[in-house]
Amino acid sequence: MNEIYMAIFTRVDAAIDTAVGDHIPQDEVFPYVQINGLSLTNDDTVVEQGFTGTIDIITWSRYRGRKEVALIMDDIYTALHHYDLDKSVIYGVRRKYGITTINQAFSQIVTESDGLTRQGIQRFNIIFEELL
């Protein structure tokens, strides 16, 4: 699973001019992008085994409007939506799975209770297929 996370992290980091990490920085440098953990769900059919995954990407900003968050989110969308990760990014030990595609499931911009911080939330679905 680390290979998948790192491939997504690398793709997002290369696509934007904003700090990217898996945690909230202690020095609160804005804007920044937080990539949360990857979760996997079994998605077997009668004839084949498979699974899907989801990953949440949070954009944080203190810009006085939504423009900064929206622009960063748009760059993340462009980098990931309908993107086929290199088939060398493989998950599994006995059966090998590659990522077929990544699709944005939803996005939302909210203002935190402090009235200053904007949070852009994006969830991406990841579809895996068995490599033969």
C-alpha positions in Angstrom: 0.0 0.0 0.0 2.9 2.3 0.6 3.8 2.2 -3.1 0.3 3.4 -4.0 0.4 6.2 -1.5 3.9 7.3 -2.6 2.9 7.3 -6.3 -0.1 9.6 -5.5 2.0 11.8 -3.2 4.6 12.2 -5.9 2.0 13.0 -8.6 0.3 15.7 -6.4 3.6 17.1 -5.2 4.9 17.5 -8.8 1.6 19.2 -9.9 1.4 22.0 -7.4 3.6 24.8 -6.0 2.4 24.2 -2.4 3.9 22.2 0.4 2.5 18.6 0.5 2.6 16.3 3.5 0.7 13.6 5.4 0.2 15.8 8.6 -0.5 19.3 9.6 2.8 21.2 9.9 3.6 22.6 13.4 4.6 26.0 12.0 1.2 26.4 10.2 2.6 27.7 6.9 -0.3 28.3 4.6 -1.3 27.1 2.1 -0.4 23.5 2.4 -1.9 20.2 1.3 -2.4 17.2 3.5 -2.8 13.7 2.0 -4.6 11.4 4.4 -4.2 7.6 4.5 -5.4 5.3 1.9 -8.2 2.9 2.7 -9.1 -0.2 0.7 -12.4 -2.0 0.3 -13.0 -5.5 -1.0 -14.9 -5.3 -4.4 -15.0 -9.0 -5.5 -17.4 -10.1 -8.2 -18.5 -13.7 -9.0 -15.7 -14.2 -11.5 -12.8 -12.1 -10.2 -11.3 -10.7 -7.1 -10.7 -7.0 -6.8 -10.9 -4.0 -4.6 -11.2 -0.2 -4.6 -9.5 2.4 -2.5 -10.2 5.9 -1.4 -7.8 8.7 -0.4 -8.7 12.1 1.0 -6.7 15.2 0.1 -7.1 18.3 2.2 -6.0 21.8 1.1 -5.5 24.4 3.9 -5.4 28.1 3.4 -5.8 31.4 5.2 -6.4 33.4 2.0 -9.3 35.8 2.7 -11.5 34.0 0.1 -11.9 30.7 -1.5 -9.8 31.4 -4.6 -6.5 30.1 -3.4 -8.0 26.8 -2.2 -10.1 26.4 -5.4 -7.0 26.9 -7.6 -5.0 24.3 -5.7 -7.9 21.9 -5.7 -8.2 22.3 -9.5 -4.5 21.5 -9.9 -4.9 18.4 -7.8 -8.0 17.4 -9.7 -6.1 17.8 -13.0 -3.2 15.7 -11.7 -5.3 12.8 -10.4 -8.8 12.6 -12.0 -8.9 9.9 -14.7 -5.1 9.4 -14.2 -3.8 5.9 -14.7 -0.9 5.4 -12.4 2.1 3.6 -14.0 1.3 -0.1 -14.1 4.6 -0.7 -12.2 2.8 0.5 -9.1 1.6 -2.8 -7.9 -0.3 -3.9 -4.8 -0.5 -7.5 -3.6 1.7 -10.4 -2.8 0.1 -13.5 -4.3 -2.1 -11.7 -6.8 -0.8 -8.5 -8.3 -3.1 -5.5 -8.8 -2.5 -2.3 -10.7 -4.4 0.9 -10.6 -6.9 1.2 -13.5 -7.9 4.7 -12.8 -8.5 7.4 -10.2 -11.7 9.4 -10.1 -12.7 12.3 -7.9 -15.7 11.3 -5.9 -16.4 14.7 -4.3 -15.0 18.1 -3.4 -16.0 20.7 -0.9 -14.6 24.0 0.5 -15.5 24.9 4.1 -14.5 27.7 6.5 -13.2 26.5 9.8 -14.7 27.8 13.1 -11.9 30.4 13.4 -13.4 32.3 10.4 -9.9 32.5 8.9 -8.9 29.1 7.7 -10.4 27.5 4.6 -10.3 23.8 4.1 -10.7 22.2 0.7 -11.7 18.5 0.9 -11.3 16.1 -2.1 -12.0 12.4 -2.1 -10.6 10.2 -4.8 -11.7 6.7 -5.6 -9.0 4.3 -6.9 -10.0 1.3 -9.0 -7.7 -1.7 -9.1 -7.6 -4.5 -11.6 -5.8 -7.8 -11.4 -2.7 -7.9 -13.6 -2.4 -11.1 -15.5 
